[in-house]
Amino acid sequence: MVECVPNFSEGRNVATVDSLERAIASVPGTVVLHRTSDVDHNRSVITFAGQAASVAESAFRAAAAAQQLIDLRSHSGVHPRVGALDVLPFVPLEDSTLEDCIELTHRTGERIWRELGIPVYFYEAAARRPDRCKLEDVRRGQFEELRKLAMVDESKMPDVGGPGLHPSAGAVIAGARKFLIAFNINLRTEDLDVAKEFARRIRASNGGLPAVKALGLALSSRHLVQVSMNLTDFEQTGLDTVFETVARLAAERGVEIEESELIGLLPRQAIEQAAAGFLKLGIFETQRVVENRLETLRMRRA
Amino acid sequence: MVECVPNFSEGRNVATVDSLERAIASVPGTVVLHRTSDVDHNRSVITFAGQAASVAESAFRAAAAAQQLIDLRSHSGVHPRVGALDVLPFVPLEDSTLEDCIELTHRTGERIWRELGIPVYFYEAAARRPDRCKLEDVRRGQFEELRKLAMVDESKMPDVGGPGLHPSAGAVIAGARKFLIAFNINLRTEDLDVAKEFARRIRASNGGLPAVKALGLALSSRHLVQVSMNLTDFEQTGLDTVFETVARLAAERGVEIEESELIGLLPRQAIEQAAAGFLKLGIFETQRVVENRLETLRMRRA
């Protein structure tokens, strides 16, 4: 089993996101696990899974549908993006490995260029150059800057295809990575500087919390600002630590937390570890959950 | 499947608790799910499960072993108790119902009296008198008082057996109930009045948190005091609400929370709901957990 979590540059037009989901689900063996859209980000995330061959076909159809339905030249949203199908991560589940996902990423990326003419960048474990490991480095400058630079600057050219980007669909940033938790905390203020400051203080690259990426974004439609985060290794920094750190910063600033959001899915261990952290239960054994204990006993018998 | 969660009046002598566990596990089809002991409570909880017939036999053997190994006349501990095998709750799991558990409780209780000569009280859903629904009402006065009252006061006599209690094994309080979460918060102080005050302020019977029972106890061996709680309906009041309420009281009093303890097991929904509550995620869909989602899809296919 492989999971795939494409991010599309459309979060307002439900009919478009429905079409994208249908394209993914049209492949036998692929199951859509979750879908979420945000108006201010103008972005949707569709989580799906299946055997490698099904997932590769669904990912390709997702790229083709996004190319038909989304024109980046008229797209606006607060989340950085470079493509109609913007980010295409493959994640090992259960029996599959990161190596399987790297192979799948390269194969799918090459087909996207060959059959659709959309250039592809490879990131994280699938990166072919060390300066492309981090997604945020690859997408720096976004669609508007990158389409110019990718014509002339060798360091900005796609890994497959190009030079330059596709005029309306931009580029796909495809990668292989471990499970990641996308988690946002929305603050009851419209002062974007507050969210940006909190993001700066918690992100790992500034010496904040290990394995945490963070951006400060405005949610104008809701009159809130958002600390938008990726937890790339919840065993290093869990949801409880992230939440309590932001809550402390918010208390210092006299700002209230309105709510949090989870984008897509998260592993069982992450939710159990978060609850145990908040509750001061210490190390939490997953077998303390009665359903998990019974499942283990059943598997042992089978 | 039925779960059974006997509480024994021995938490210091590991060999004794080992023997109790062996007696339970000696029945084919019974699986021990968890075991926990506390030195200050001088009490152990062994959680086990199986088909009704296996569970009934294990419960009977537990009562017999406790009678052999524990003498209440020389027992001391901070947790209230009336018997060697003190409390014997049966809990429906998966396919079984509370009615099944009531029948099981009465059958096992009658056998304990008939074959072991230990009187039995029935509580919660298995109560035969309305004044015995609540466990705390049944055990009021504990072993020392109750053994006298149960001789002479009709309202205190056992439901099966008696009058009076067994001289060394006291009485068994057997019942049928829904899943309950036993959860303790330990405070970094030796002032027992603080724990008693917090317990008084949060318990449902004093107008505190719905479906919460609470006692203040001293953990002398650890130089702490404890708010010892039962959450009888975590959908009404979850772990997050209980913890945050005690944390607020502690902050007001300038007392720190040292740690929490979970006794036995808890349902998956309780841990997910607690995490979501702390994280301000709103209503949490269990299908947002990737393992739960995959399990559901597999069951749908099977």
Boltz contact constraints between the chains, C-beta under 6 A:
constraints:
  - contact:
      token1: [A, 31]
      token2: [B, 297]
      max_distance: 6.0
  - contact:
      token1: [A, 33]
      token2: [B, 293]
      max_distance: 6.0
  - contact:
      token1: [A, 243]
      token2: [B, 279]
      max_distance: 6.0
  - contact:
      token1: [A, 257]
      token2: [B, 280]
      max_distance: 6.0
  - contact:
      token1: [A, 259]
      token2: [B, 280]
      max_distance: 6.0
  - contact:
      token1: [A, 260]
      token2: [B, 279]
      max_distance: 6.0
  - contact:
      token1: [A, 260]
      token2: [B, 280]
      max_distance: 6.0
  - contact:
      token1: [A, 260]
      token2: [B, 281]
      max_distance: 6.0
  - contact:
      token1: [A, 265]
      token2: [B, 288]
      max_distance: 6.0
  - contact:
      token1: [A, 265]
      token2: [B, 290]
      max_distance: 6.0
  - contact:
      token1: [A, 267]
      token2: [B, 290]
      max_distance: 6.0
  - contact:
      token1: [A, 268]
      token2: [B, 289]
      max_distance: 6.0
  - contact:
      token1: [A, 268]
      token2: [B, 291]
      max_distance: 6.0
  - contact:
      token1: [A, 271]
      token2: [B, 272]
      max_distance: 6.0
  - contact:
      token1: [A, 271]
      token2: [B, 275]
      max_distance: 6.0
  - contact:
      token1: [A, 272]
      token2: [B, 271]
      max_distance: 6.0
  - contact:
      token1: [A, 274]
      token2: [B, 275]
      max_distance: 6.0
  - contact:
      token1: [A, 275]
      token2: [B, 271]
      max_distance: 6.0
  - contact:
      token1: [A, 275]
      token2: [B, 274]
      max_distance: 6.0
  - contact:
      token1: [A, 275]
      token2: [B, 275]
      max_distance: 6.0
  - contact:
      token1: [A, 278]
      token2: [B, 278]
      max_distance: 6.0
  - contact:
      token1: [A, 279]
      token2: [B, 243]
      max_distance: 6.0
  - contact:
      token1: [A, 279]
      token2: [B, 260]
      max_distance: 6.0
  - contact:
      token1: [A, 280]
      token2: [B, 257]
      max_distance: 6.0
  - contact:
      token1: [A, 280]
      token2: [B, 259]
      max_distance: 6.0
  - contact:
      token1: [A, 280]
      token2: [B, 260]
      max_distance: 6.0
  - contact:
      token1: [A, 281]
      token2: [B, 260]
      max_distance: 6.0
  - contact:
      token1: [A, 288]
      token2: [B, 265]
      max_distance: 6.0
  - contact:
      token1: [A, 289]
      token2: [B, 268]
      max_distance: 6.0
  - contact:
      token1: [A, 290]
      token2: [B, 265]
      max_distance: 6.0
  - contact:
      token1: [A, 290]
      token2: [B, 267]
      max_distance: 6.0
  - contact:
      token1: [A, 291]
      token2: [B, 268]
      max_distance: 6.0
  - contact:
      token1: [A, 293]
      token2: [B, 33]
      max_distance: 6.0
  - contact:
      token1: [A, 297]
      token2: [B, 31]
      max_distance: 6.0
